Amino acid sequence: MEPEESVRTLSVDGLRYGYRVLSRPGPRTEPVVVIGGALQGMFGWPQMDTHVGAVADVVTADLPGMGTADPLPAGPAAGVLRAALSGIIDDLGVPKVNLFGYSYGTSIALDCARHDPGRIARLVLGGVPCHIDDRQRAHWRRAEQRVSAGDFDGAATLAAEGLMCLDPDRTVHRRELALRYVRRSFLHSLTGSRHAADSVRRVLGDPPDFSGGLAGVPALVFAGEHDTVSSPARQREFAATVEGSRFLVVGESDHWVVLERPDDVADLAARFFTGRALEAAPALRPPAPLPRPRTRAAGVALPRAGG
C-alpha cells in the first residue's frame, strides 16, 4: 500500500501553525517528528520520507516562525515553540514519538524532551548550535544590519556563508550546490516573509539554551565533519551532557549536512529509531575529541571510539 499524506492546522497562543503526516502501514517504531529551522518547511524533507518513511510514520511541521506558519512575536520563543510541538504530539494521539531536531530545531526538540521525557521514545539531534563565539555574533550583526538597510541580497549571502564551511582545504560534499540553495532560500524568505529576518535577529537576541543536560531519553547527536557553527568537538561536549547518548560525525559535510549528505543522515536516523547498528551507516568519521582543557560531568558516559 502507498503511504497516505495528511496535513492538519493547529494554533498556540493565537498563532496558526501546521503539520504533515506521511503514514505507512505496519510501522516498526513510533512516529518520527522532524523539526528543522526557518528554512526547513513541512514539505522540505524528502530524504526522511524515503528512508524513515520505510519504517515509521513521518511527521514534519511548520511551527510558528517557520514555513507557512504565523510569525513569532518579539521576545523569548522557547515556551511557545515547545507548546506547539507538544500540541502536535497531543493531536497525533500516540503515547510516544521519536524526535529528530536539526540546527535551530535541536533546541526545540531538546526542550520538549526535558519537559516531558516520558513522551519521547528516542531523540536525534544534528548540527547542534551549542557554542556561538564573538566572531560569529559579529557576522550575524552584519547580516542583521543588511536586513535593516533593505539589502536582502547581501544579507542572504552573509547568512548562507555564516552557516557553511568555505575553506577550500576541507572537502565538503556538494558544497557549491548547498551554498546556492541556502542563499537562494534565505533571499526568497527575506523578500517573501518575516521568517528569515526574524531568524537572523533571534541568533543575537534569543539564543537557544543547551545547558542543563538530559536524562531518561535514548539519544543520538551527530555533526558534520567541518561544521563551523559549532565544531564537532563542541557538539561532542554537549552530547556528554545527555546521559547515555551516542555521538557520531558525518564525513565531508558542514553545518548543512542534511543538504550535503541527506540520504546518509536519513539512513542514520532510521537506524537509530529502529535499534539497528549505527556503525554500519555510511560516511561516518571517528568522533571528534572533546575540547581541552575541559572535564566531563561525573556520571555521564562518553561514547566509545567510533561512535
ChimeraX attribute file (.defattr): number of C-alpha atoms within 10 A of each C-alpha:
attribute: neighborCount
match mode: 1-to-1
recipient: residues
	/A:1	5
	/A:2	8
	/A:3	13
	/A:4	11
	/A:5	13
	/A:6	10
	/A:7	13
	/A:8	12
	/A:9	13
	/A:10	16
	/A:11	17
	/A:12	15
	/A:13	8
	/A:14	8
	/A:15	17
	/A:16	18
	/A:17	23
	/A:18	22
	/A:19	23
	/A:20	19
	/A:21	22
	/A:22	19
	/A:23	20
	/A:24	18
	/A:25	13
	/A:26	10
	/A:27	13
	/A:28	13
	/A:29	19
	/A:30	21
	/A:31	26
	/A:32	30
	/A:33	23
	/A:34	24
	/A:35	29
	/A:36	27
	/A:37	21
	/A:38	25
	/A:39	19
	/A:40	19
	/A:41	20
	/A:42	23
	/A:43	13
	/A:44	14
	/A:45	20
	/A:46	14
	/A:47	18
	/A:48	24
	/A:49	22
	/A:50	14
	/A:51	21
	/A:52	23
	/A:53	22
	/A:54	18
	/A:55	22
	/A:56	25
	/A:57	26
	/A:58	25
	/A:59	30
	/A:60	26
	/A:61	29
	/A:62	27
	/A:63	34
	/A:64	25
	/A:65	25
	/A:66	28
	/A:67	24
	/A:68	18
	/A:69	21
	/A:70	20
	/A:71	18
	/A:72	19
	/A:73	12
	/A:74	11
	/A:75	9
	/A:76	14
	/A:77	17
	/A:78	17
	/A:79	11
	/A:80	18
	/A:81	22
	/A:82	19
	/A:83	17
	/A:84	26
	/A:85	23
	/A:86	17
	/A:87	14
	/A:88	23
	/A:89	19
	/A:90	13
	/A:91	12
	/A:92	14
	/A:93	8
	/A:94	11
	/A:95	12
	/A:96	19
	/A:97	21
	/A:98	25
	/A:99	28
	/A:100	27
	/A:101	23
	/A:102	27
	/A:103	23
	/A:104	21
	/A:105	25
	/A:106	28
	/A:107	25
	/A:108	28
	/A:109	26
	/A:110	24
	/A:111	21
	/A:112	22
	/A:113	23
	/A:114	17
	/A:115	12
	/A:116	12
	/A:117	19
	/A:118	13
	/A:119	19
	/A:120	22
	/A:121	21
	/A:122	24
	/A:123	26
	/A:124	26
	/A:125	25
	/A:126	28
	/A:127	27
	/A:128	28
	/A:129	25
	/A:130	23
	/A:131	15
	/A:132	15
	/A:133	9
	/A:134	8
	/A:135	9
	/A:136	18
	/A:137	14
	/A:138	12
	/A:139	15
	/A:140	21
	/A:141	16
	/A:142	16
	/A:143	25
	/A:144	25
	/A:145	15
	/A:146	17
	/A:147	21
	/A:148	12
	/A:149	11
	/A:150	13
	/A:151	14
	/A:152	21
	/A:153	18
	/A:154	17
	/A:155	27
	/A:156	26
	/A:157	18
	/A:158	19
	/A:159	24
	/A:160	22
	/A:161	15
	/A:162	18
	/A:163	18
	/A:164	22
	/A:165	22
	/A:166	17
	/A:167	10
	/A:168	7
	/A:169	6
	/A:170	13
	/A:171	16
	/A:172	25
	/A:173	16
	/A:174	14
	/A:175	20
	/A:176	12
	/A:177	11
	/A:178	19
	/A:179	21
	/A:180	12
	/A:181	14
	/A:182	22
	/A:183	20
	/A:184	16
	/A:185	17
	/A:186	25
	/A:187	22
	/A:188	16
	/A:189	20
	/A:190	21
	/A:191	14
	/A:192	10
	/A:193	17
	/A:194	15
	/A:195	25
	/A:196	27
	/A:197	23
	/A:198	21
	/A:199	21
	/A:200	20
	/A:201	19
	/A:202	18
	/A:203	17
	/A:204	16
	/A:205	13
	/A:206	14
	/A:207	17
	/A:208	21
	/A:209	14
	/A:210	17
	/A:211	9
	/A:212	10
	/A:213	15
	/A:214	22
	/A:215	16
	/A:216	15
	/A:217	20
	/A:218	20
	/A:219	24
	/A:220	24
	/A:221	26
	/A:222	27
	/A:223	34
	/A:224	29
	/A:225	27
	/A:226	25
	/A:227	26
	/A:228	21
	/A:229	23
	/A:230	24
	/A:231	24
	/A:232	29
	/A:233	19
	/A:234	20
	/A:235	28
	/A:236	28
	/A:237	22
	/A:238	22
	/A:239	28
	/A:240	24
	/A:241	22
	/A:242	23
	/A:243	19
	/A:244	20
	/A:245	23
	/A:246	24
	/A:247	29
	/A:248	29
	/A:249	26
	/A:250	25
	/A:251	21
	/A:252	21
	/A:253	26
	/A:254	31
	/A:255	27
	/A:256	28
	/A:257	29
	/A:258	22
	/A:259	21
	/A:260	22
	/A:261	22
	/A:262	17
	/A:263	17
	/A:264	20
	/A:265	26
	/A:266	22
	/A:267	19
	/A:268	27
	/A:269	28
	/A:270	22
	/A:271	19
	/A:272	20
	/A:273	27
	/A:274	15
	/A:275	11
	/A:276	13
	/A:277	10
	/A:278	19
	/A:279	12
	/A:280	10
	/A:281	15
	/A:282	15
	/A:283	14
	/A:284	23
	/A:285	16
	/A:286	15
	/A:287	22
	/A:288	21
	/A:289	12
	/A:290	18
	/A:291	14
	/A:292	7
	/A:293	5
	/A:294	8
	/A:295	9
	/A:296	13
	/A:297	13
	/A:298	7
	/A:299	10
	/A:300	16
	/A:301	16
	/A:302	21
	/A:303	16
	/A:304	11
	/A:305	11
	/A:306	15
	/A:307	20
